[in-house]
Amino acid sequence: LYTARLEAPPHRRAHLARIARDRLFLPALADLCLDAPATASTFAADLAALVGDPAAADLLLDLGDRRLPAHRVLLDTAPYFRARLRFHDAVDAGGVVALDDWGGLVRAREALALLRFVYAGVDALDTDDPNHLFALVVAADLVQLPDLVRFCERALVDHLASHPDAASACLHFAETYDFCTRLRRAAADLLAARRDSPDDDVPRSP
């Protein structure tokens, strides 16, 4: 259920397939047991759908201007949140977690993206908006998610390849937040190549 993978000895797979199909109503597991083409798992998508859903939430993350529903068991998989929730006064009687140390650095959009990453991984993230990625890099570094920092940085480098006019903005950001070394190098190389290339619009002497 958690990984969409199966580890079972061959002589037990047929019996497990019958249980999965007839009693547990899990056709994807039955397919795995029988080495049939498996139905694509919806587990990650189901977890991503929990983000912002108050129905099963047992916490509220207080951003100051907004409170986001969250789930302790999923936040506990991230070291920052796990350590945060261990403090005896981290959660009040109403399940509210005050995030005063975020100091307004994390907007609601980026906070929701952090939750999507913690819940379901990078496939749940939107990478189309570079301004969102800039803000998400800062948020990810704040909450000690290095994998998310690297993912956002790669997405920004990819964006830079198709939008070279963004090189100056990317370089300024990468120099401000010096952990984005790959982005800084890509932006600096692009700007250097521009400076070194001849300007075809400049009239040449006969």
ROVEXRO-714929 format. One record per atom (N, C-alpha, C): x negated, y, z; residue in one letter. Coordinates in pm, whole numbers, plus 32768, in hexadecimal, padded with zeros to 4 digits. Layout:
BEGIN
XYZa...
END
This chain:
BEGIN
7FAD7F868000l800080008000l7FAA807D8000l7F39807A8044y7EE780F28051y7E8781067FDBy7E5B809A7F9Dt7DF280A67F38t7E1980737EAFt7E8C80307EA2a7EB67FF37E23a7E507F8C7DF3a7E087F4E7E50r7DAB7EE27E30r7DD17E677E81r7DA57DF27E4Fl7DCB7D747E90l7D4E7D217EABl7D437CF07F26e7CDC7C8F7F4Ae7D227C187F88e7D2E7BAB7F3Ba7D717B327F6Ba7D377ABC7F20a7D277A487F63p7CF179D27F1Fp7D5179A37EB1p7D1C796E7E44p7D7079487DD3p7DE178E77DF6p7DC678887E51h7E2C78237E6Eh7EA3785B7EBCh7E9878D47EEEr7F0879107F38r7F52797B7EE7r7F21799B7E72r7F597A0C7E27r7FE779F27DF6r800279787DC9a8089795B7D96a80F179697E06a80CE79367E7Dh812A79437EEEh813C79D47F16h80CD7A1E7F18l80D57AAC7F3Al81267AF97ED3l811B7AD27E54a81687B147DEBa81FE7B037E01a82277A8A7E2Ar82B67A737E43r82E87AC87EB8r82957AD07F21i82BE7B217F94i82C87BB47F6Ci82627BE37F20a82627C707EF6a82DB7C907EA0a83007C347E48r836F7C4E7DECr83F77C3B7E2Er84097BCE7E79d848E7BA87EA8d84B17BE17F30d844D7BFA7F85r846A7C25800Dr84407CB68027r83CF7CDE7FF0l839D7D658009l83C27DC77F9Bl83F27D947F2Af841B7DE87EB9f83A77E437E8Df83347E027E7Al82BB7E497E4El828A7E0A7DCBl82C87E2F7D5Bp82A27DF07CDCp82107E087CB5p81D97E7D7CDAa814E7E987CB8a80F07E367CFEa810E7E147D7Cl80BD7DB37DC4l80CD7D287D87l81487D057D61a815E7C847D1Fa810E7C7A7C9Fa81087CE77C52d80BA7CE87BD6d80267CD47BF2d7FF37D157C5Dl7F677D047C81l7F497C737CA5l7FA47C347CEFc7F907BAA7D17c7F877B4D7C9Fc7FD37B6B7C38l7FD97B147BC3l7F7D7B437B53l7F297BA67B70d7ECE7BDE7B0Dd7F177C137A93d7F927C417AA9a7FDF7C7D7A3Ca7FBF7D117A36a7FDB7D5379C4p7FC87DE479C0p80177E287A2Ep7FD27E6D7A83a80127EA57AFBa80597F277ADCa80C77F3C7B21t810C7FBB7B1Bt80B580257B5Dt80A980977B20a805481027B58a808381277BE4a802381327C3Es804581557CC7s807081E87CD0s80D582017D20t8103828A7D37t80DA82BA7DC2t807E82737E01f805C82917E8Cf8027831F7E9Bf7FC583457E47a7F8B83CB7E52a7FF584367E37a804984207DD3a80B184817DB4a8115848B7E26a8132841B7E65d818F841C7ED7d8155846B7F4Bd80D2845D7F63l809284A97FCEl8090853E7FACl8071855D7F2Ea807085EA7F05a80F7862A7F17a816185DB7F03a81E886117F11a820A86367FA1a81BD86038000l81D58624808Dl81A786B180B0l814F86EA805Dv8118876E807Cv818687D7807Bv8193881D80EAg81F9888480F6g828488508115g829387CC8120d83178791813Cd8329878281D2d838987C7820Bp839A87C0829Dp83DE874182CEp841086F08273a8463867E829Ca841B862182FDa83A085F982DFa8358859B8334a82E285DC837Ca82D986608376a826786A583B2a827186A78449a81FE869D848Cd81FD86A8851Ed81A6871B854Ed8172876D84EFl812387E28511l814C885884B9l812C88CF84E9l813A89488499l80B68993849Fl807989AB842Cl7FFD89F78426l80208A8B841Cl7FFA8AD68481d801E8B648489d7FB28BB88446d7FD28BF183D1l7F748C458387l7F818CD883ACl7FD98CF78408g7FF18D82842Eg806F8DB783ECg80728DB68366d80E88DE88320d81428D7682EFd81158CFB8303r81648C8882D5r813B8C0C8321r819A8BB28335r817E8B328374r81988AC18311r81358A688305l813F89FA82A5l8152897682EEl81B7892782C7p81C788A28303p814F884A82E2p812887F88342a80B5879F832Da80CC871E837Ca807586BD8362h80848637839Ah8002860F83DFh800985FC8461r7F9185E384B1r7F43856A847Dr7F8884FF845Cv7F4384848435v7EF1849983B6v7F1B84F3835Fl7ED1850E82E4l7E63857582FCl7E8185DC834Bl7E19863E836Dl7DA585FB83B7l7DC385918400d7D5D854D844Fd7CF2850A83F8d7D0B84FE8376t7CA784C3831Dt7C3A852782F8t7C4E85A88313a7BEB860F82F4a7BA486378375a7B1D86328378p7AD4864C83F6p7AF786D28436p7B07873C83E8y7B2687BF8422y7BA987BA846Fy7C108787842Ff7C9387838471f7C93871E84E4f7C4E86AE84D2r7C49864A853Dr7C0B868785BAr7B9B86CE85A9a7B5A870E861Da7BB4877B8656a7BF387C585FFr7C4A8833862Cr7CBD88008681r7CF987938658l7D6E8760869El7D4A8716871El7CC887008737r7C9F86BC87B2r7CA3871A882Br7C9D879D8814f7CA387FA8885f7D2B87F288C8f7D2A87F7894Bh7DA687E38995h7E0D8850897Ah7DDC88C88956d7E3A89378941d7E46895A88ACd7E1D88FC8853a7E20891B87C4a7EAE8922878Fa7F0788D587CAv7F9288CC879Bv7FED88F3880Dv8046895487F6d809F897B8862d8116891C886Ad8170893688C4a81E088DB88DBa823A88CC8861a8238892E880Ag828B89268791g824388EA871Ag81C988B68731g817D887A86C4g813688DE866Cg8126895B869Dv80E889C4864Dv805189C58666v800489C885F8v7F7289D18600v7F4A8A5D85D2v7F198AB0862Ea7EF08B38860Ba7E668B3385C8a7E5D8B6F8552l7DE08B6F8507l7DA58BFC8506l7D918C32857Ed7D608CBB858Bd7CD58CCC854Fd7C828C638556d7BF98C708526d7BF28C78848Ed7C608C5F8449w7C5F8C6E83B7w7C5B8D018390w7C858D5783EAg7C768DE783D9g7CAB8E1F8357g7D178DE78325g7D518E1982AAg7D058DF2822Dg7C9C8D9F823Al7C4F8D7681C6l7C998D12816Fl7CF88CCB81AAv7D3F8C618161v7DD18C8A8150v7DF88CA080D4r7E838CC180B5r7ED68C4180B1r7F5A8C5280AEa7FB28BDE80AFa7F988B838038a7F808BBE7FC1r7F698B6B7F4Br7EF08B117F5Dr7E848B497F92e7E0B8AF97FA6e7E1D8A97801Ae7E678ABD8080a7E818A6080EEa7ECF89E680BDa7F3089FC8065l7F7A898D802Cl7F1F89357FD7l7EC389747F8Ea7E6489267F3Da7E0888D37F97a7DDD890C8008l7D8C88BE8066l7DD888428094l7E57885580B4l7EA887E280E0l7EB6877B8070l7ECB87AA7FF5r7ED7874B7F86r7E5886F97F77r7DE5873A7F86f7D6686F27F7Bf7D59868D7FEDf7D7486B78067v7D68865D80DAv7DCA85E880CDv7E428604809Ey7EA9859C8093y7E90853F801Dy7E6E85777FA9a7E7585287F2Ea7DFB85337ED3a7D9685827EF7g7D20858B7EA4g7D2985F57E37g7CC585F77DE1v7CB886647D80v7D21865F7D12v7D5A85E97CF8d7DBC85E17C8Bd7E3786357CA6d7E4D865A7D24a7EC486A87D46a7EAD873E7D39a7E3787687D0Bl7E1487F57D0Bl7E2788377C83l7E4288B97C88d7E50890B7C10d7DCB89527BF8d7D91893F7B80t7D0F897A7B62t7D1689E17AF2t7D8D8A0F7AD0d7D9C8A697A5Ed7D7C8AFB7A7Fd7D868B217AFEd7D768BAD7B25d7CF08BC17B6Bd7C908C047B2Ap7C0C8C147B6Ap7C118C657BEBp7C6B8CC67BF5n7C758D137C71n7CA08CBA7CE5n7CFA8C5D7CC9h7D228BFB7D2Fh7CAC8BA27D55h7C5D8B7A7CF2l7BE88B267D0Fl7B808B707D62l7B6B8BF17D44f7B0F8C417D97f7B3C8C3D7E2Af7BBD8C597E3Fa7BF18C5C7EC8a7BEF8BD17F08a7C058B6A7EB6l7C068AE27EEDl7B7B8AB47F14l7B158ADE7ECAv7A8B8ABF7EF2v7A6E8AF67F7Dv7A948B727F94v7A7D8BB18017v7AC98B668085v7B468B448069a7B978AFC80CBa7B5D8A7280E7a7B328A2D807Fa7AFB89A7808Fa7A7A89A980E1a7A278A0F80CBd79AD8A1A811Bd79CF8A3881ACd7A348A8981C2l7A5C8AAC824Bl7A878A328299l7AD089D78258v7B048961829Fv7AAE88E68285v7A3388FD8252q79CE8893824Aq79FB881D81F4q7A2288408178l7A4687DA8115l79E587E4809Fl796B87B080AEp790687C18046p792D87847FC0p797887167FC2d79A386DA7F43d79FF87397EF6d7A53877F7F3El7AAD87DF7EFDl7A5F88587ECAl79FC88857F16v79A688F37EE8v796588CD7E63v792C88557E5Dr78E8882A7DE2r794B881C7D6Er79C287E97D8Bf7A2687DA7D21f7A4E88617CE9f7A6888C27D40c7A8F89477D11c7A1D89897CC5c79A289767CF4e793089B17CAEe792389767C22e793488F37C15r792E88B57B8Fr799D88EB7B36r7A1488FD7B70a7A8489327B21a7A6689C07AF2a7A238A0F7B46l7A008A987B1Fl79948A987AB3l79358A3C7ABCv78CF8A317A53v79118A0979CFv797189AD79D4d79B98986795Bd7A0789FC7922d7A458A49797Bh7A8F8AC0794Eh7A318B23790Ch79B98B307944l79588B8F790El792E8B687881l79278AE77867a78FE8AB977E2a79608AE67776a79E08AED7798s7A458B167735s7A6D8BA87742s7A3F8BEB77AFh7A5D8C7977C3h79DC8CC177EAh79808CD0778Cp78FE8D0C77AEp79088D9A77E2p79758DE177C4d79848E6A77F8d798F8E6D7891d79A78DF978CCa79B28DF3795Fa792B8DE279A2a78BF8DE57956a783B8DC9798Ea78148E2B79FDa782E8EAC79E9s78088F0F7A4Fs78548EFA7AD0s78D78EDF7AC5a79278EC87B3Ca78FA8E497B84a78DB8DE07B37c78AD8D627B74c78278D757BB9c77CD8DC17B7Al774A8DD87BB7l77588E297C38l77AC8E8F7C36h77C18EE07CAFh77F88E897D20h78598E347CFFf78928DDC7D65f78288D7D7D9Bf77DC8D3E7D40a77798CDA7D69a770A8D197DBCa76E78D987DA1e76818DDB7DF0e76B78E067E78e77398E217E7Et77778E437EFFt77808DC87F58t77A88D577F1Dy77B38CD87F66y77458C7C7F31y76D28C7F7F75d76598C467F3Bd76568BAD7F3Bd76C48B6B7F63f76C88ADA7F5Af76F18AAB7ECEf77198B087E76c77438AE47DEEc76CB8AF17D8Fc76638AA37DA6t75E88AB17D58t75FB8A887CC6t764C8A237CAFr766189F77C24r76A98A627BD4r770D8A9F7C10l77578B097BCBl76FD8B827BB4l76AB8BA57C16r76508C177C07r75EF8BFF7B93r75BA8B867B8Cr755C8B677B20r75A08B6C7A97r76188B347A8Ea765F8B327A0Da76808BC079E0a76B08C137A3Ea76D48C9D7A1Aa76588CEE79F5a75EC8CDD7A42a75718D277A25a75378CFE799Ea75388C7E797Fd75058C4F78FFd75568C87788Bd75DA8C8E789Dl762F8CC37833l76158D57781Dl76068DA27887l75EA8E31787Al75608E48783Dl74FF8DF67864a747A8E03782Ba747A8DE57796a74C68D80776Fa74CF8D5E76E1a750F8DCF7692a756E8E1276CFr75AD8E84768Cr75498EF67677r74F98F0F76DEr74988F7C76D4r742E8F5E766Ar740C8EDF765Ed73A18EB97602d73D08EAA7572d74548E9F755Es74858E8974D6s748B8F0D748Cs746A8F0E7406p74718F8C73BAp75008FBA73A9p7512903A73ABd759790757398d75AC908F7304d7605904172C9d7619904D7238d765A90CF7212d769491167276d76DB91937256d767B920A724Fd75FF91F6727Ev75A19266727Fv7565927471F3v756B92EA71B5p753192FC712Ep749B92E17131p746C929C70CCr73DD927E70C4r739892DF7065r731D93007080s72CF9359702As72B093146FA6s72B9935B6F39p7297931D6EB7p720492F96EB2p
END
